[in-house]
Amino acid sequence: MDDNRTTQSRVLRLALLINMLSIGTLMMVMPLGADFVKYLNMKPEHIGYIAGRATFASALIGFFLAPYLDRFDISLWVD
């Protein structure tokens, strides 16, 4: 039972890390918009595409991980 709890804890921590990295990526992309325009020779109106794709990637990760994460006992984290 202890080994199962350790595995669940590791999986939930990994999912949390992936989620936080996805959110952090979005928070880094938006302020860098002016730099992207300057150094990548982009049009300013295309910055929204980058931010949208970062948001979409975060949602996609959550969508595909949700069925897998539902197998684990979340009460370990919600006590």
Biopython code that builds the backbone (N, CA, C, O; Angstrom):
import numpy as np
from Bio.PDB.StructureBuilder import StructureBuilder

atoms = [
    (1, "MET", "N", (0.825, -1.192, 0.000)),
    (1, "MET", "CA", (0.000, 0.000, 0.000)),
    (1, "MET", "C", (0.865, 1.250, 0.000)),
    (1, "MET", "O", (0.541, 2.234, -0.666)),
    (2, "ASP", "N", (1.959, 1.215, 0.743)),
    (2, "ASP", "CA", (2.841, 2.376, 0.809)),
    (2, "ASP", "C", (3.484, 2.647, -0.546)),
    (2, "ASP", "O", (3.665, 3.805, -0.923)),
    (3, "ASP", "N", (3.834, 1.586, -1.286)),
    (3, "ASP", "CA", (4.418, 1.753, -2.617)),
    (3, "ASP", "C", (3.406, 2.372, -3.572)),
    (3, "ASP", "O", (3.770, 3.208, -4.399)),
    (4, "ASN", "N", (2.150, 1.975, -3.470)),
    (4, "ASN", "CA", (1.098, 2.531, -4.306)),
    (4, "ASN", "C", (0.898, 4.007, -4.001)),
    (4, "ASN", "O", (0.704, 4.810, -4.914)),
    (5, "ARG", "N", (0.944, 4.367, -2.733)),
    (5, "ARG", "CA", (0.782, 5.765, -2.331)),
    (5, "ARG", "C", (1.951, 6.615, -2.838)),
    (5, "ARG", "O", (1.752, 7.756, -3.256)),
    (6, "THR", "N", (3.150, 6.073, -2.803)),
    (6, "THR", "CA", (4.325, 6.786, -3.314)),
    (6, "THR", "C", (4.201, 7.008, -4.815)),
    (6, "THR", "O", (4.521, 8.091, -5.305)),
    (7, "THR", "N", (3.744, 6.007, -5.548)),
    (7, "THR", "CA", (3.553, 6.144, -6.994)),
    (7, "THR", "C", (2.512, 7.198, -7.293)),
    (7, "THR", "O", (2.705, 8.022, -8.187)),
    (8, "GLN", "N", (1.401, 7.188, -6.553)),
    (8, "GLN", "CA", (0.360, 8.185, -6.759)),
    (8, "GLN", "C", (0.889, 9.583, -6.473)),
    (8, "GLN", "O", (0.600, 10.529, -7.205)),
    (9, "SER", "N", (1.646, 9.702, -5.430)),
    (9, "SER", "CA", (2.207, 11.000, -5.072)),
    (9, "SER", "C", (3.136, 11.515, -6.169)),
    (9, "SER", "O", (3.104, 12.700, -6.502)),
    (10, "ARG", "N", (3.949, 10.648, -6.722)),
    (10, "ARG", "CA", (4.862, 11.060, -7.792)),
    (10, "ARG", "C", (4.111, 11.474, -9.046)),
    (10, "ARG", "O", (4.465, 12.465, -9.685)),
    (11, "VAL", "N", (3.083, 10.729, -9.399)),
    (11, "VAL", "CA", (2.303, 11.052, -10.597)),
    (11, "VAL", "C", (1.584, 12.382, -10.426)),
    (11, "VAL", "O", (1.570, 13.203, -11.343)),
    (12, "LEU", "N", (0.989, 12.600, -9.263)),
    (12, "LEU", "CA", (0.287, 13.860, -9.028)),
    (12, "LEU", "C", (1.247, 15.041, -9.012)),
    (12, "LEU", "O", (0.915, 16.117, -9.508)),
    (13, "ARG", "N", (2.411, 14.852, -8.458)),
    (13, "ARG", "CA", (3.408, 15.934, -8.470)),
    (13, "ARG", "C", (3.892, 16.223, -9.885)),
    (13, "ARG", "O", (4.103, 17.383, -10.240)),
    (14, "LEU", "N", (4.067, 15.196, -10.688)),
    (14, "LEU", "CA", (4.462, 15.385, -12.075)),
    (14, "LEU", "C", (3.382, 16.141, -12.848)),
    (14, "LEU", "O", (3.688, 17.037, -13.635)),
    (15, "ALA", "N", (2.133, 15.782, -12.624)),
    (15, "ALA", "CA", (1.031, 16.487, -13.294)),
    (15, "ALA", "C", (0.990, 17.946, -12.866)),
    (15, "ALA", "O", (0.770, 18.825, -13.699)),
    (16, "LEU", "N", (1.197, 18.213, -11.594)),
    (16, "LEU", "CA", (1.231, 19.586, -11.104)),
    (16, "LEU", "C", (2.379, 20.355, -11.745)),
    (16, "LEU", "O", (2.208, 21.510, -12.134)),
    (17, "LEU", "N", (3.528, 19.738, -11.858)),
    (17, "LEU", "CA", (4.677, 20.377, -12.479)),
    (17, "LEU", "C", (4.409, 20.701, -13.948)),
    (17, "LEU", "O", (4.736, 21.792, -14.415)),
    (18, "ILE", "N", (3.818, 19.762, -14.669)),
    (18, "ILE", "CA", (3.506, 20.003, -16.081)),
    (18, "ILE", "C", (2.517, 21.147, -16.223)),
    (18, "ILE", "O", (2.664, 22.000, -17.098)),
    (19, "ASN", "N", (1.515, 21.161, -15.365)),
    (19, "ASN", "CA", (0.529, 22.235, -15.414)),
    (19, "ASN", "C", (1.164, 23.585, -15.105)),
    (19, "ASN", "O", (0.888, 24.568, -15.792)),
    (20, "MET", "N", (1.993, 23.645, -14.100)),
    (20, "MET", "CA", (2.643, 24.906, -13.737)),
    (20, "MET", "C", (3.601, 25.371, -14.828)),
    (20, "MET", "O", (3.717, 26.572, -15.073)),
    (21, "LEU", "N", (4.289, 24.442, -15.485)),
    (21, "LEU", "CA", (5.168, 24.826, -16.586)),
    (21, "LEU", "C", (4.374, 25.382, -17.761)),
    (21, "LEU", "O", (4.812, 26.326, -18.418)),
    (22, "SER", "N", (3.220, 24.808, -18.022)),
    (22, "SER", "CA", (2.384, 25.307, -19.107)),
    (22, "SER", "C", (1.894, 26.719, -18.809)),
    (22, "SER", "O", (1.918, 27.590, -19.679)),
    (23, "ILE", "N", (1.454, 26.937, -17.586)),
    (23, "ILE", "CA", (0.996, 28.271, -17.196)),
    (23, "ILE", "C", (2.168, 29.243, -17.192)),
    (23, "ILE", "O", (2.032, 30.382, -17.639)),
    (24, "GLY", "N", (3.308, 28.805, -16.695)),
    (24, "GLY", "CA", (4.498, 29.662, -16.677)),
    (24, "GLY", "C", (4.954, 30.037, -18.070)),
    (24, "GLY", "O", (5.403, 31.161, -18.297)),
    (25, "THR", "N", (4.844, 29.109, -19.006)),
    (25, "THR", "CA", (5.208, 29.403, -20.382)),
    (25, "THR", "C", (4.339, 30.515, -20.936)),
    (25, "THR", "O", (4.839, 31.434, -21.585)),
    (26, "LEU", "N", (3.042, 30.439, -20.684)),
    (26, "LEU", "CA", (2.136, 31.478, -21.152)),
    (26, "LEU", "C", (2.481, 32.817, -20.516)),
    (26, "LEU", "O", (2.450, 33.851, -21.183)),
    (27, "MET", "N", (2.806, 32.801, -19.236)),
    (27, "MET", "CA", (3.146, 34.054, -18.561)),
    (27, "MET", "C", (4.468, 34.620, -19.063)),
    (27, "MET", "O", (4.704, 35.821, -18.930)),
    (28, "MET", "N", (5.328, 33.797, -19.630)),
    (28, "MET", "CA", (6.579, 34.300, -20.194)),
    (28, "MET", "C", (6.401, 34.778, -21.631)),
    (28, "MET", "O", (7.095, 35.694, -22.073)),
    (29, "VAL", "N", (5.477, 34.165, -22.356)),
    (29, "VAL", "CA", (5.281, 34.507, -23.767)),
    (29, "VAL", "C", (4.684, 35.902, -23.915)),
    (29, "VAL", "O", (5.146, 36.684, -24.746)),
    (30, "MET", "N", (3.686, 36.220, -23.137)),
    (30, "MET", "CA", (2.977, 37.489, -23.313)),
    (30, "MET", "C", (3.880, 38.708, -23.119)),
    (30, "MET", "O", (3.851, 39.602, -23.966)),
    (31, "PRO", "N", (4.676, 38.795, -22.060)),
    (31, "PRO", "CA", (5.525, 39.980, -21.913)),
    (31, "PRO", "C", (6.647, 40.069, -22.961)),
    (31, "PRO", "O", (7.192, 41.147, -23.201)),
    (32, "LEU", "N", (6.982, 38.942, -23.576)),
    (32, "LEU", "CA", (8.045, 38.954, -24.580)),
    (32, "LEU", "C", (7.540, 39.306, -25.980)),
    (32, "LEU", "O", (8.295, 39.231, -26.949)),
    (33, "GLY", "N", (6.289, 39.683, -26.086)),
    (33, "GLY", "CA", (5.708, 39.981, -27.388)),
    (33, "GLY", "C", (6.491, 41.014, -28.174)),
    (33, "GLY", "O", (6.732, 40.829, -29.367)),
    (34, "ALA", "N", (6.890, 42.092, -27.532)),
    (34, "ALA", "CA", (7.652, 43.147, -28.223)),
    (34, "ALA", "C", (9.008, 42.625, -28.699)),
    (34, "ALA", "O", (9.475, 42.999, -29.775)),
    (35, "ASP", "N", (9.631, 41.775, -27.912)),
    (35, "ASP", "CA", (10.915, 41.201, -28.318)),
    (35, "ASP", "C", (10.755, 40.247, -29.492)),
    (35, "ASP", "O", (11.597, 40.214, -30.390)),
    (36, "PHE", "N", (9.668, 39.466, -29.488)),
    (36, "PHE", "CA", (9.414, 38.587, -30.626)),
    (36, "PHE", "C", (9.251, 39.389, -31.913)),
    (36, "PHE", "O", (9.775, 39.016, -32.963)),
    (37, "VAL", "N", (8.532, 40.475, -31.817)),
    (37, "VAL", "CA", (8.320, 41.317, -32.995)),
    (37, "VAL", "C", (9.647, 41.876, -33.489)),
    (37, "VAL", "O", (9.910, 41.898, -34.691)),
    (38, "LYS", "N", (10.463, 42.318, -32.575)),
    (38, "LYS", "CA", (11.724, 42.959, -32.946)),
    (38, "LYS", "C", (12.749, 41.964, -33.498)),
    (38, "LYS", "O", (13.334, 42.199, -34.555)),
    (39, "TYR", "N", (12.966, 40.858, -32.787)),
    (39, "TYR", "CA", (14.056, 39.959, -33.148)),
    (39, "TYR", "C", (13.672, 38.848, -34.120)),
    (39, "TYR", "O", (14.537, 38.297, -34.801)),
    (40, "LEU", "N", (12.403, 38.517, -34.192)),
    (40, "LEU", "CA", (11.965, 37.473, -35.108)),
    (40, "LEU", "C", (11.282, 38.027, -36.351)),
    (40, "LEU", "O", (10.757, 37.278, -37.175)),
    (41, "ASN", "N", (11.298, 39.349, -36.472)),
    (41, "ASN", "CA", (10.679, 40.033, -37.624)),
    (41, "ASN", "C", (9.232, 39.602, -37.829)),
    (41, "ASN", "O", (8.809, 39.289, -38.942)),
    (42, "MET", "N", (8.493, 39.594, -36.742)),
    (42, "MET", "CA", (7.076, 39.233, -36.796)),
    (42, "MET", "C", (6.237, 40.494, -36.873)),
    (42, "MET", "O", (6.702, 41.588, -36.552)),
    (43, "LYS", "N", (5.011, 40.329, -37.298)),
    (43, "LYS", "CA", (4.062, 41.430, -37.242)),
    (43, "LYS", "C", (3.461, 41.454, -35.832)),
    (43, "LYS", "O", (3.222, 40.397, -35.248)),
    (44, "PRO", "N", (3.218, 42.633, -35.288)),
    (44, "PRO", "CA", (2.673, 42.711, -33.922)),
    (44, "PRO", "C", (1.340, 41.984, -33.748)),
    (44, "PRO", "O", (1.045, 41.484, -32.663)),
    (45, "GLU", "N", (0.543, 41.924, -34.797)),
    (45, "GLU", "CA", (-0.757, 41.265, -34.660)),
    (45, "GLU", "C", (-0.645, 39.748, -34.587)),
    (45, "GLU", "O", (-1.639, 39.077, -34.309)),
    (46, "HIS", "N", (0.532, 39.192, -34.829)),
    (46, "HIS", "CA", (0.713, 37.745, -34.764)),
    (46, "HIS", "C", (1.112, 37.247, -33.377)),
    (46, "HIS", "O", (1.212, 36.037, -33.172)),
    (47, "ILE", "N", (1.338, 38.133, -32.436)),
    (47, "ILE", "CA", (1.694, 37.730, -31.071)),
    (47, "ILE", "C", (0.539, 36.955, -30.429)),
    (47, "ILE", "O", (0.763, 36.039, -29.638)),
    (48, "GLY", "N", (-0.662, 37.320, -30.768)),
    (48, "GLY", "CA", (-1.821, 36.609, -30.229)),
    (48, "GLY", "C", (-1.839, 35.144, -30.628)),
    (48, "GLY", "O", (-2.314, 34.297, -29.872)),
    (49, "TYR", "N", (-1.324, 34.844, -31.811)),
    (49, "TYR", "CA", (-1.258, 33.443, -32.242)),
    (49, "TYR", "C", (-0.331, 32.631, -31.333)),
    (49, "TYR", "O", (-0.638, 31.492, -30.982)),
    (50, "ILE", "N", (0.785, 33.216, -30.961)),
    (50, "ILE", "CA", (1.729, 32.520, -30.083)),
    (50, "ILE", "C", (1.105, 32.295, -28.709)),
    (50, "ILE", "O", (1.193, 31.202, -28.151)),
    (51, "ALA", "N", (0.473, 33.338, -28.167)),
    (51, "ALA", "CA", (-0.169, 33.203, -26.863)),
    (51, "ALA", "C", (-1.319, 32.194, -26.930)),
    (51, "ALA", "O", (-1.511, 31.405, -26.004)),
    (52, "GLY", "N", (-2.064, 32.221, -28.000)),
    (52, "GLY", "CA", (-3.165, 31.275, -28.169)),
    (52, "GLY", "C", (-2.679, 29.846, -28.266)),
    (52, "GLY", "O", (-3.296, 28.936, -27.711)),
    (53, "ARG", "N", (-1.594, 29.644, -28.958)),
    (53, "ARG", "CA", (-1.040, 28.292, -29.071)),
    (53, "ARG", "C", (-0.505, 27.791, -27.742)),
    (53, "ARG", "O", (-0.620, 26.606, -27.431)),
    (54, "ALA", "N", (0.080, 28.687, -26.955)),
    (54, "ALA", "CA", (0.548, 28.289, -25.622)),
    (54, "ALA", "C", (-0.637, 27.896, -24.740)),
    (54, "ALA", "O", (-0.562, 26.920, -23.993)),
    (55, "THR", "N", (-1.721, 28.650, -24.826)),
    (55, "THR", "CA", (-2.923, 28.324, -24.070)),
    (55, "THR", "C", (-3.520, 27.005, -24.549)),
    (55, "THR", "O", (-3.934, 26.173, -23.742)),
    (56, "PHE", "N", (-3.561, 26.823, -25.859)),
    (56, "PHE", "CA", (-4.094, 25.587, -26.424)),
    (56, "PHE", "C", (-3.258, 24.383, -26.001)),
    (56, "PHE", "O", (-3.807, 23.326, -25.689)),
    (57, "ALA", "N", (-1.947, 24.533, -25.989)),
    (57, "ALA", "CA", (-1.071, 23.438, -25.571)),
    (57, "ALA", "C", (-1.324, 23.079, -24.106)),
    (57, "ALA", "O", (-1.338, 21.901, -23.751)),
    (58, "SER", "N", (-1.519, 24.073, -23.269)),
    (58, "SER", "CA", (-1.810, 23.815, -21.865)),
    (58, "SER", "C", (-3.139, 23.080, -21.702)),
    (58, "SER", "O", (-3.245, 22.141, -20.913)),
    (59, "ALA", "N", (-4.143, 23.510, -22.448)),
    (59, "ALA", "CA", (-5.446, 22.837, -22.385)),
    (59, "ALA", "C", (-5.366, 21.409, -22.912)),
    (59, "ALA", "O", (-6.000, 20.505, -22.369)),
    (60, "LEU", "N", (-4.593, 21.210, -23.959)),
    (60, "LEU", "CA", (-4.445, 19.888, -24.547)),
    (60, "LEU", "C", (-3.779, 18.920, -23.569)),
    (60, "LEU", "O", (-4.193, 17.766, -23.451)),
    (61, "ILE", "N", (-2.767, 19.387, -22.882)),
    (61, "ILE", "CA", (-2.100, 18.559, -21.878)),
    (61, "ILE", "C", (-3.078, 18.166, -20.777)),
    (61, "ILE", "O", (-3.129, 17.005, -20.370)),
    (62, "GLY", "N", (-3.851, 19.133, -20.298)),
    (62, "GLY", "CA", (-4.839, 18.834, -19.276)),
    (62, "GLY", "C", (-5.901, 17.865, -19.757)),
    (62, "GLY", "O", (-6.326, 16.985, -19.008)),
    (63, "PHE", "N", (-6.334, 18.018, -21.006)),
    (63, "PHE", "CA", (-7.362, 17.150, -21.572)),
    (63, "PHE", "C", (-6.885, 15.706, -21.654)),
    (63, "PHE", "O", (-7.635, 14.784, -21.333)),
    (64, "PHE", "N", (-5.648, 15.505, -22.080)),
    (64, "PHE", "CA", (-5.157, 14.142, -22.228)),
    (64, "PHE", "C", (-4.695, 13.525, -20.913)),
    (64, "PHE", "O", (-4.702, 12.302, -20.779)),
    (65, "LEU", "N", (-4.298, 14.334, -19.946)),
    (65, "LEU", "CA", (-3.876, 13.792, -18.659)),
    (65, "LEU", "C", (-5.033, 13.523, -17.711)),
    (65, "LEU", "O", (-4.901, 12.702, -16.803)),
    (66, "ALA", "N", (-6.159, 14.194, -17.899)),
    (66, "ALA", "CA", (-7.279, 14.063, -16.965)),
    (66, "ALA", "C", (-7.749, 12.612, -16.792)),
    (66, "ALA", "O", (-7.908, 12.179, -15.651)),
    (67, "PRO", "N", (-7.979, 11.841, -17.858)),
    (67, "PRO", "CA", (-8.422, 10.456, -17.634)),
    (67, "PRO", "C", (-7.387, 9.618, -16.874)),
    (67, "PRO", "O", (-7.749, 8.760, -16.070)),
    (68, "TYR", "N", (-6.131, 9.865, -17.128)),
    (68, "TYR", "CA", (-5.087, 9.118, -16.434)),
    (68, "TYR", "C", (-5.023, 9.510, -14.955)),
    (68, "TYR", "O", (-4.866, 8.650, -14.088)),
    (69, "LEU", "N", (-5.141, 10.790, -14.676)),
    (69, "LEU", "CA", (-5.030, 11.264, -13.296)),
    (69, "LEU", "C", (-6.251, 10.917, -12.461)),
    (69, "LEU", "O", (-6.164, 10.859, -11.234)),
    (70, "ASP", "N", (-7.380, 10.688, -13.102)),
    (70, "ASP", "CA", (-8.582, 10.314, -12.359)),
    (70, "ASP", "C", (-8.466, 8.932, -11.718)),
    (70, "ASP", "O", (-9.276, 8.590, -10.857)),
    (71, "ARG", "N", (-7.497, 8.149, -12.111)),
    (71, "ARG", "CA", (-7.301, 6.828, -11.513)),
    (71, "ARG", "C", (-6.757, 6.905, -10.098)),
    (71, "ARG", "O", (-6.894, 5.953, -9.330)),
    (72, "PHE", "N", (-6.150, 8.013, -9.747)),
    (72, "PHE", "CA", (-5.469, 8.124, -8.464)),
    (72, "PHE", "C", (-6.363, 8.759, -7.411)),
    (72, "PHE", "O", (-7.293, 9.502, -7.721)),
    (73, "ASP", "N", (-6.057, 8.448, -6.175)),
    (73, "ASP", "CA", (-6.827, 8.942, -5.037)),
    (73, "ASP", "C", (-6.409, 10.382, -4.739)),
    (73, "ASP", "O", (-5.318, 10.626, -4.224)),
    (74, "ILE", "N", (-7.276, 11.318, -5.062)),
    (74, "ILE", "CA", (-6.955, 12.732, -4.883)),
    (74, "ILE", "C", (-7.030, 13.140, -3.411)),
    (74, "ILE", "O", (-6.505, 14.188, -3.036)),
    (75, "SER", "N", (-7.674, 12.327, -2.574)),
    (75, "SER", "CA", (-7.815, 12.683, -1.162)),
    (75, "SER", "C", (-6.461, 12.749, -0.443)),
    (75, "SER", "O", (-6.367, 13.284, 0.662)),
    (76, "LEU", "N", (-5.427, 12.209, -1.071)),
    (76, "LEU", "CA", (-4.087, 12.336, -0.485)),
    (76, "LEU", "C", (-3.636, 13.788, -0.457)),
    (76, "LEU", "O", (-2.829, 14.177, 0.387)),
    (77, "TRP", "N", (-4.156, 14.588, -1.377)),
    (77, "TRP", "CA", (-3.722, 15.980, -1.523)),
    (77, "TRP", "C", (-4.729, 16.967, -0.937)),
    (77, "TRP", "O", (-4.384, 18.125, -0.702)),
    (78, "VAL", "N", (-5.953, 16.538, -0.700)),
    (78, "VAL", "CA", (-7.010, 17.472, -0.308)),
    (78, "VAL", "C", (-7.307, 17.423, 1.179)),
    (78, "VAL", "O", (-8.236, 18.092, 1.634)),
    (79, "ASP", "N", (-6.569, 16.672, 1.935)),
    (79, "ASP", "CA", (-6.850, 16.517, 3.373)),
    (79, "ASP", "C", (-7.035, 17.798, 4.081)),
    (79, "ASP", "O", (-7.277, 17.808, 5.288)),
]
sb = StructureBuilder()
sb.init_structure("model")
sb.init_model(0)
sb.init_chain("A")
sb.init_seg("    ")
for serial, (resi, resn, name, xyz) in enumerate(atoms, 1):
    if name == "N":
        sb.init_residue(resn, " ", resi, " ")
    sb.init_atom(name, np.array(xyz, "f"), 0.0, 1.0, " ", f" {name:<3s}", serial, name[0])
structure = sb.get_structure()
